[in-house]
C-alpha cells in the first residue's frame, strides 16, 4: 500500500490528467450523464477509474507532462476536450433514437404531444422517450457501461495523457469525421423510423381507397384512431428487431470512438 501511495504522489500530475479525461467522458456518456447521477459520485467514480487505469500502466509507459504551469493548463484543457468529444460521440446514437421517435410521432399524430425527457429534462416526443429509455436498458444489459471503461483504457493506450492530440495538421481529418458523424445521426434516425413510416403510408393509402369506395365514411373519425392503433401495434411487433438493431448500433458507436482516436494518434 505504501508503494502505491508513493507512485501516486510521484506521478500525481499524470493521475490528474487521466482523471480529467475520464470526467469529460462521464459528463456526456450514456447512463453516466443521467441528471440523477450525483456530481460527487461522478467525481469519485472518475478518480477510481483513473486510479485503476493509472496503476495498470507500467512505469515506462507513464507520460511526462509539461513542467510549466501554462503548458500544463493547456494539456488539462486538451484532456477535458478529448473526454467530452468521446462522450459526445457515444451520446450521438441516443440523439438518433430521439430523431426516430420524433419522426414516428409525426406519423402517428403525436407530434403535438411532448413530455419531459428524464435524460435531459427537456420536452421531447413521447415515442422518443420510450425508445431512449429502452435503449438505455439495452445498453446496460449488453454491458455497454463496461465497454465504455474498455474504451477509456484503449484511449490511454492509443493517446497517452499529456499528449498533443489536437493540431492544425489534423483539422481537416477531424472536420470530415465530425461532418460524417453528425450527418449519420439523421440517417440512423430515419432508418429506425422507416418501418413505422412505411406501415403508416400503407395505412393511409388503404384509407384513401376506402374513402373513394365509401364516400360517406368520415375519415377524421375513423382514420386517426386507426392510424394510432396500427402504428403502436406495428411498433410492438418490431421491438425485437429494434433491440437487435440497437446492439449493432452500440457496436458501431464504439467503433466510431476508436476511429476518432486513431485519427488523433500520431
RODO-2510 file (C-alpha; in nm, 4 decimals, decimal comma):
residues 266
     n   res          X          Y          Z
     1     x     0,0000     0,0000     0,0000
     2     x     0,2833     0,2362     0,0811
     3     x     0,4431     0,1692    -0,2573
     4     x     0,1149     0,2514    -0,4326
     5     x     0,0844     0,5789    -0,2422
     6     x     0,4423     0,6709    -0,3325
     7     x     0,3755     0,6045    -0,7011
     8     x     0,0634     0,8212    -0,6847
     9     x     0,2482     1,1055    -0,5178
    10     x     0,5396     1,0881    -0,7636
    11     x     0,3051     1,0950    -1,0641
    12     x     0,0149     1,2943    -0,9236
    13     x     0,0155     1,5271    -1,2252
    14     x    -0,0326     1,2321    -1,4625
    15     x    -0,3134     1,0905    -1,2473
    16     x    -0,4877     1,4279    -1,2532
    17     x    -0,4715     1,4407    -1,6328
    18     x    -0,6174     1,0910    -1,6593
    19     x    -0,8952     1,1852    -1,4187
    20     x    -0,9774     1,4938    -1,6267
    21     x    -1,0224     1,2820    -1,9406
    22     x    -1,2371     1,0258    -1,7576
    23     x    -1,4529     1,3010    -1,6064
    24     x    -1,5009     1,4591    -1,9501
    25     x    -1,6288     1,1296    -2,0881
    26     x    -1,8655     1,0718    -1,7961
    27     x    -2,0201     1,4166    -1,8463
    28     x    -2,1771     1,3144    -2,1799
    29     x    -2,1530     0,9339    -2,1950
    30     x    -2,4782     0,7334    -2,1802
    31     x    -2,6020     0,6203    -1,8360
    32     x    -2,3443     0,8351    -1,6535
    33     x    -2,4876     1,1641    -1,7840
    34     x    -2,8245     1,0970    -1,6218
    35     x    -2,9287     1,4011    -1,4097
    36     x    -2,9970     1,1726    -1,1139
    37     x    -2,6307     1,0683    -1,1120
    38     x    -2,4808     1,2734    -0,8273
    39     x    -2,1918     1,5036    -0,9272
    40     x    -1,9838     1,3995    -0,6262
    41     x    -2,0380     1,0382    -0,7273
    42     x    -1,9173     1,1225    -1,0785
    43     x    -1,6021     1,2833    -0,9371
    44     x    -1,5356     0,9848    -0,7130
    45     x    -1,6014     0,7392    -0,9944
    46     x    -1,3733     0,9362    -1,2269
    47     x    -1,0953     0,9228    -0,9681
    48     x    -1,1384     0,5484    -0,9080
    49     x    -1,1404     0,4618    -1,2791
    50     x    -0,8409     0,6871    -1,3449
    51     x    -0,6563     0,5332    -1,0487
    52     x    -0,7215     0,1784    -1,1703
    53     x    -0,6049     0,2643    -1,5221
    54     x    -0,3060     0,4520    -1,3790
    55     x    -0,1949     0,1563    -1,1661
    56     x    -0,2408    -0,0848    -1,4587
    57     x     0,0141     0,1077    -1,6673
    58     x     0,3834     0,0112    -1,6440
    59     x     0,6266     0,2742    -1,5168
    60     x     0,7925     0,3108    -1,8557
    61     x     0,4588     0,3897    -2,0238
    62     x     0,3748     0,6831    -1,7976
    63     x     0,3887     1,0103    -1,9947
    64     x     0,5843     1,3148    -1,8855
    65     x     0,3555     1,6212    -1,8596
    66     x     0,4860     1,9756    -1,9055
    67     x     0,6577     2,1261    -1,6029
    68     x     0,5485     2,4832    -1,6789
    69     x     0,2137     2,5951    -1,5396
    70     x     0,0866     2,7381    -1,8696
    71     x     0,1794     2,4244    -2,0632
    72     x     0,0140     2,2034    -1,8012
    73     x    -0,3081     2,4065    -1,8152
    74     x    -0,3139     2,3657    -2,1941
    75     x    -0,2751     1,9888    -2,1558
    76     x    -0,5571     1,9812    -1,8976
    77     x    -0,7844     2,1633    -2,1437
    78     x    -0,6889     1,9165    -2,4183
    79     x    -0,7669     1,6172    -2,1977
    80     x    -1,1040     1,7645    -2,0996
    81     x    -1,1890     1,8391    -2,4624
    82     x    -1,0874     1,4888    -2,5675
    83     x    -1,3037     1,3324    -2,2983
    84     x    -1,6021     1,5479    -2,3958
    85     x    -1,5523     1,4535    -2,7618
    86     x    -1,5573     1,0803    -2,6826
    87     x    -1,8677     1,1176    -2,4661
    88     x    -2,0351     1,3247    -2,7387
    89     x    -1,9716     1,0542    -2,9991
    90     x    -2,1295     0,7908    -2,7747
    91     x    -2,4268     1,0171    -2,6998
    92     x    -2,4999     1,0820    -3,0691
    93     x    -2,6648     0,7408    -3,1014
    94     x    -2,9275     0,8440    -2,8467
    95     x    -2,9811     1,1649    -3,0431
    96     x    -3,0529     0,9466    -3,3485
    97     x    -3,3011     0,7431    -3,1431
    98     x    -3,4731     1,0639    -3,0351
    99     x    -3,4905     1,1720    -3,4012
   100     x    -3,6538     0,8396    -3,4889
   101     x    -3,9080     0,8891    -3,2118
   102     x    -3,9877     1,2377    -3,3409
   103     x    -4,0470     1,1085    -3,6938
   104     x    -4,2696     0,8290    -3,5611
   105     x    -4,4724     1,0723    -3,3519
   106     x    -4,5339     1,2916    -3,6559
   107     x    -4,6685     0,9923    -3,8496
   108     x    -4,8886     0,8732    -3,5619
   109     x    -5,0283     1,2170    -3,4893
   110     x    -4,8411     1,2572    -3,1602
   111     x    -4,6323     1,5472    -3,2888
   112     x    -4,8102     1,7998    -3,0675
   113     x    -4,7706     1,5846    -2,7550
   114     x    -4,4432     1,6450    -2,5700
   115     x    -4,3324     1,5133    -2,2321
   116     x    -4,0271     1,5715    -2,0141
   117     x    -3,7239     1,3651    -2,1052
   118     x    -3,5701     1,2272    -1,7825
   119     x    -3,2291     1,2241    -1,9512
   120     x    -3,2069     1,5961    -2,0343
   121     x    -3,5049     1,7499    -1,8564
   122     x    -3,6437     1,8980    -2,1804
   123     x    -3,9633     1,8429    -2,3769
   124     x    -3,9236     1,5628    -2,6319
   125     x    -4,1583     1,3392    -2,8349
   126     x    -4,3411     1,0695    -2,6413
   127     x    -4,2177     0,7823    -2,8563
   128     x    -3,8651     0,9229    -2,8416
   129     x    -3,8634     0,8996    -2,4605
   130     x    -3,9874     0,5400    -2,4744
   131     x    -3,7214     0,4398    -2,7277
   132     x    -3,4479     0,6229    -2,5345
   133     x    -3,5317     0,4514    -2,2061
   134     x    -3,5457     0,1166    -2,3852
   135     x    -3,2087     0,1912    -2,5473
   136     x    -3,0544     0,2742    -2,2074
   137     x    -3,1860    -0,0542    -2,0703
   138     x    -3,0403    -0,2475    -2,3643
   139     x    -2,7135    -0,0541    -2,3257
   140     x    -2,6776    -0,1765    -1,9679
   141     x    -2,7956    -0,5314    -2,0463
   142     x    -2,5329    -0,5680    -2,3195
   143     x    -2,2627    -0,4374    -2,0782
   144     x    -2,2297    -0,1063    -2,2561
   145     x    -2,1053     0,0587    -1,9359
   146     x    -1,8237    -0,1961    -1,9174
   147     x    -1,7408    -0,1415    -2,2830
   148     x    -1,7208     0,2289    -2,2030
   149     x    -1,4485     0,1586    -1,9468
   150     x    -1,2724    -0,0535    -2,2093
   151     x    -1,2876     0,2442    -2,4462
   152     x    -1,1284     0,4551    -2,1715
   153     x    -0,8440     0,2077    -2,1363
   154     x    -0,7952     0,1980    -2,5141
   155     x    -0,7933     0,5776    -2,5306
   156     x    -0,4986     0,5955    -2,2910
   157     x    -0,3225     0,3235    -2,4860
   158     x    -0,3708     0,4983    -2,8212
   159     x    -0,3374     0,8552    -2,6907
   160     x    -0,1438     0,8726    -2,3631
   161     x    -0,2234     1,1527    -2,1225
   162     x    -0,0260     1,4741    -2,1733
   163     x    -0,0082     1,4081    -2,5460
   164     x    -0,0916     1,6593    -2,8167
   165     x    -0,3997     1,5126    -2,9865
   166     x    -0,5222     1,8368    -3,1483
   167     x    -0,3200     2,0190    -3,4098
   168     x    -0,3774     2,2212    -3,7259
   169     x    -0,2474     1,9333    -3,9360
   170     x    -0,5398     1,7178    -3,8199
   171     x    -0,8052     1,9880    -3,8583
   172     x    -0,9205     1,8630    -4,1993
   173     x    -0,9483     1,4981    -4,0903
   174     x    -1,1318     1,5914    -3,7711
   175     x    -1,3747     1,8182    -3,9574
   176     x    -1,4515     1,5491    -4,2143
   177     x    -1,5082     1,2927    -3,9367
   178     x    -1,7436     1,5257    -3,7465
   179     x    -1,9473     1,6047    -4,0607
   180     x    -1,9896     1,2353    -4,1408
   181     x    -2,0724     1,1589    -3,7784
   182     x    -2,3406     1,4249    -3,7397
   183     x    -2,4956     1,3523    -4,0793
   184     x    -2,5188     0,9880    -3,9787
   185     x    -2,7463     1,0844    -3,6876
   186     x    -3,0309     1,1822    -3,9235
   187     x    -2,9686     0,8775    -4,1425
   188     x    -2,9835     0,6358    -3,8479
   189     x    -3,2927     0,8114    -3,7135
   190     x    -3,4733     0,7754    -4,0467
   191     x    -3,3684     0,4103    -4,0754
   192     x    -3,5017     0,3320    -3,7267
   193     x    -3,8325     0,5054    -3,8033
   194     x    -3,8695     0,3679    -4,1574
   195     x    -4,0771     0,0552    -4,0668
   196     x    -4,3386     0,2681    -3,8877
   197     x    -4,3334     0,5294    -4,1642
   198     x    -4,3871     0,2542    -4,4221
   199     x    -4,6796     0,0892    -4,2422
   200     x    -4,8476     0,4254    -4,1831
   201     x    -4,8063     0,5070    -4,5537
   202     x    -4,9750     0,1775    -4,6447
   203     x    -5,2484     0,2548    -4,3919
   204     x    -5,3066     0,5993    -4,5467
   205     x    -5,3246     0,4523    -4,8956
   206     x    -5,5772     0,1940    -4,7766
   207     x    -5,7871     0,4632    -4,6104
   208     x    -5,7759     0,6681    -4,9299
   209     x    -5,9054     0,3730    -5,1308
   210     x    -6,1781     0,3106    -4,8748
   211     x    -6,2835     0,6757    -4,8851
   212     x    -6,3169     0,6513    -5,2635
   213     x    -6,5248     0,3368    -5,2304
   214     x    -6,7380     0,4573    -4,9395
   215     x    -6,7596     0,8396    -4,9617
   216     x    -6,9984     0,8528    -4,6670
   217     x    -6,7262     0,7347    -4,4271
   218     x    -6,5827     1,0076    -4,2017
   219     x    -6,2061     0,9601    -4,2209
   220     x    -6,1390     1,2087    -3,9420
   221     x    -6,3370     0,9932    -3,7012
   222     x    -6,2039     0,6555    -3,8143
   223     x    -5,8693     0,7324    -3,9766
   224     x    -5,6827     0,8973    -3,6871
   225     x    -5,7615     0,6308    -3,4205
   226     x    -5,6911     0,3563    -3,6748
   227     x    -5,3554     0,5123    -3,7607
   228     x    -5,2585     0,5206    -3,3910
   229     x    -5,3683     0,1603    -3,3331
   230     x    -5,1847     0,0312    -3,6412
   231     x    -4,8692     0,2306    -3,5631
   232     x    -4,8484     0,1275    -3,1970
   233     x    -4,9242    -0,2374    -3,2805
   234     x    -4,6565    -0,2468    -3,5501
   235     x    -4,4099    -0,0755    -3,3162
   236     x    -4,4729    -0,3508    -3,0631
   237     x    -4,4231    -0,6188    -3,3306
   238     x    -4,0927    -0,4687    -3,4468
   239     x    -3,9453    -0,4243    -3,0962
   240     x    -3,7359    -0,7475    -3,1144
   241     x    -3,5795    -0,6268    -3,4411
   242     x    -3,5282    -0,2829    -3,2846
   243     x    -3,3411    -0,4383    -2,9910
   244     x    -3,1191    -0,6391    -3,2256
   245     x    -3,0519    -0,3242    -3,4281
   246     x    -2,9568    -0,1348    -3,1125
   247     x    -2,6950    -0,3960    -3,0301
   248     x    -2,5375    -0,3420    -3,3723
   249     x    -2,5587     0,0365    -3,3375
   250     x    -2,3849     0,0287    -2,9990
   251     x    -2,1022    -0,1693    -3,1565
   252     x    -2,0870     0,0873    -3,4389
   253     x    -2,0777     0,3726    -3,1851
   254     x    -1,7780     0,2261    -3,0021
   255     x    -1,6090     0,1628    -3,3377
   256     x    -1,6537     0,5307    -3,4244
   257     x    -1,4776     0,6253    -3,0996
   258     x    -1,1848     0,4004    -3,1952
   259     x    -1,1724     0,5597    -3,5410
   260     x    -1,1693     0,9052    -3,3846
   261     x    -0,8799     0,8108    -3,1561
   262     x    -0,6841     0,6672    -3,4475
   263     x    -0,7284     0,9943    -3,6375
   264     x    -0,5722     1,1796    -3,3447
   265     x    -0,2940     0,9280    -3,2843
   266     x     0,0460     1,0245    -3,4290
***
